[in-house]
Amino acid sequence: MRFFQSTQRRARRGGGAVFVISAFLLIALLGITGLVFDVGQIKVLRTQLQAGADASTLAAARELVSGLGPGASRTQAEAEAAAKAVAVQYAAFHRSGDLSSAYVEPDRDVNFGKATYDKATNTWSLEWGGTPVNMIRVNLLRNQAGSANGDGPLPLVFGT
């Protein structure tokens, strides 16, 4: 009987500690949940932007071919302008996180260049802005602070 009385007294004295510990653990759990949610959103956004960039680059490269080689049906400038327009169009078909379409600034995000193969070193040299153009790169970004165009930062639980 004495054993049960001493156990009851100890239980009454330490009853509030469990509540305090539970409150701290709940706050930590909510923080970890927010962090996991943010990391998941970032990973999904990265995959969406990569898919959009791949599709835009391939579509723009198809347009660029019409301005290459001896049988070209367009001038190089016309082919580059058409490639930029197609890159913007194909990027808009892809989601960008919380937005229904990705945004491409043609003059900033679509780059042309020249790739040449060096047989002696067995390597490719890439010259962005070089001519004649035979390569293209499309960048889809979400890092322009204050932009209302669709390339602004992704809204996250723990900020941007």
Wavefront OBJ file of the C-alpha trace (Angstrom):
o trace
v 0.000 0.000 0.000
v 2.825 2.342 0.811
v 4.339 1.769 -2.641
v 1.188 2.983 -4.400
v 0.971 6.139 -2.269
v 4.554 7.234 -3.044
v 4.020 6.570 -6.758
v 0.888 8.710 -6.765
v 2.692 11.604 -5.068
v 5.518 11.496 -7.613
v 3.027 11.371 -10.486
v 1.230 14.487 -9.226
v 4.470 16.465 -8.933
v 5.777 15.710 -12.483
v 2.528 15.963 -14.448
v 3.247 19.358 -16.101
v 6.624 18.338 -17.519
v 5.043 16.053 -20.096
v 2.941 18.937 -21.412
v 5.976 21.223 -21.799
v 8.019 18.536 -23.551
v 5.068 17.738 -25.831
v 4.718 21.413 -26.779
v 8.412 21.668 -27.748
v 8.249 18.424 -29.714
v 5.119 19.591 -31.545
v 6.859 22.824 -32.590
v 9.888 20.845 -33.801
v 7.628 18.430 -35.683
v 5.821 21.298 -37.437
v 9.176 22.832 -38.413
v 10.441 19.556 -39.845
v 7.156 19.101 -41.726
v 7.519 22.564 -43.280
v 11.112 21.830 -44.261
v 10.140 18.514 -45.862
v 7.346 20.261 -47.765
v 9.764 22.947 -49.038
v 12.359 20.398 -50.164
v 9.637 18.452 -51.975
v 8.408 21.588 -53.746
v 11.960 22.472 -54.793
v 12.574 18.987 -56.202
v 9.292 19.028 -58.146
v 10.045 22.524 -59.489
v 13.506 21.445 -60.584
v 12.073 18.478 -62.483
v 9.381 20.633 -64.106
v 11.897 23.277 -65.198
v 14.251 20.628 -66.590
v 11.428 19.040 -68.603
v 10.408 22.453 -69.931
v 13.985 23.385 -70.811
v 14.525 20.068 -72.611
v 11.330 20.402 -74.649
v 12.010 24.062 -75.465
v 15.583 23.338 -76.524
v 14.600 20.448 -78.784
v 11.789 22.440 -80.410
v 14.049 25.462 -80.905
v 16.780 23.257 -82.387
v 14.278 21.953 -84.952
v 13.586 25.547 -86.001
v 17.285 26.386 -86.043
v 18.022 23.643 -88.593
v 16.167 25.597 -91.288
v 18.895 28.261 -91.167
v 21.886 25.902 -91.301
v 23.894 24.462 -94.157
v 24.039 25.095 -97.880
v 20.343 24.331 -98.517
v 19.056 26.659 -95.793
v 15.539 28.008 -96.372
v 16.042 30.944 -93.967
v 18.819 33.270 -92.985
v 20.557 32.577 -89.700
v 18.896 35.619 -88.088
v 15.432 34.440 -89.194
v 16.123 30.937 -87.892
v 17.304 32.318 -84.527
v 14.190 34.506 -84.194
v 11.945 31.533 -85.021
v 13.854 29.341 -82.547
v 13.387 31.923 -79.772
v 9.647 32.138 -80.477
v 9.260 28.354 -80.407
v 11.299 28.105 -77.180
v 8.943 30.580 -75.492
v 5.909 28.679 -76.797
v 7.120 25.247 -75.636
v 8.167 26.555 -72.217
v 4.625 27.843 -71.721
v 3.323 24.275 -72.106
v 5.132 23.225 -68.891
v 4.293 23.935 -65.261
v 6.675 25.893 -63.085
v 5.923 25.029 -59.470
v 2.899 27.048 -58.387
v 2.438 28.529 -61.887
v 0.624 26.890 -64.788
v 3.368 27.750 -67.296
v 7.109 28.409 -67.297
v 8.408 31.786 -68.460
v 11.260 32.411 -70.897
v 12.777 35.835 -71.509
v 13.986 35.247 -75.099
v 16.959 37.609 -75.044
v 18.195 36.390 -71.654
v 17.232 32.706 -71.562
v 17.778 31.513 -75.148
v 21.452 31.344 -76.169
v 23.053 30.326 -79.447
v 26.602 29.274 -80.095
v 29.088 27.245 -82.042
v 30.399 23.807 -81.085
v 33.556 22.488 -82.757
v 35.232 19.128 -82.351
v 39.011 18.957 -81.914
v 40.271 15.592 -83.155
v 43.709 16.091 -81.623
v 42.403 16.418 -78.052
v 39.209 14.411 -78.636
v 37.091 17.184 -77.062
v 34.359 19.609 -77.998
v 34.871 23.344 -77.576
v 31.754 25.426 -76.972
v 31.691 29.083 -77.973
v 28.488 30.842 -76.912
v 27.690 33.669 -79.297
v 29.963 32.178 -81.968
v 28.993 31.775 -85.602
v 27.961 29.830 -87.559
v 25.396 28.767 -84.995
v 25.008 25.021 -84.444
v 23.963 24.761 -80.776
v 21.293 26.228 -78.550
v 20.612 26.472 -74.818
v 17.324 27.392 -73.119
v 17.392 28.293 -69.417
v 14.204 28.202 -67.366
v 14.679 30.170 -64.159
v 12.765 30.984 -60.994
v 15.276 33.371 -59.420
v 14.271 36.877 -60.526
v 13.261 38.687 -57.325
v 10.314 41.034 -57.734
v 9.397 39.731 -61.188
v 5.727 39.389 -62.069
v 6.458 37.516 -65.318
v 6.575 34.006 -63.890
v 10.291 33.747 -63.226
v 10.105 35.016 -59.642
v 11.126 32.927 -56.631
v 9.065 29.936 -55.555
v 6.973 30.723 -52.446
v 8.155 28.423 -49.644
v 7.202 27.826 -46.009
v 10.668 28.906 -44.826
v 10.993 31.836 -47.258
v 12.738 32.002 -50.608
l 1 2 3 4 5 6 7 8 9 10 11 12 13 14 15 16 17 18 19 20 21 22 23 24 25 26 27 28 29 30 31 32 33 34 35 36 37 38 39 40 41 42 43 44 45 46 47 48 49 50 51 52 53 54 55 56 57 58 59 60 61 62 63 64 65 66 67 68 69 70 71 72 73 74 75 76 77 78 79 80 81 82 83 84 85 86 87 88 89 90 91 92 93 94 95 96 97 98 99 100 101 102 103 104 105 106 107 108 109 110 111 112 113 114 115 116 117 118 119 120 121 122 123 124 125 126 127 128 129 130 131 132 133 134 135 136 137 138 139 140 141 142 143 144 145 146 147 148 149 150 151 152 153 154 155 156 157 158 159 160
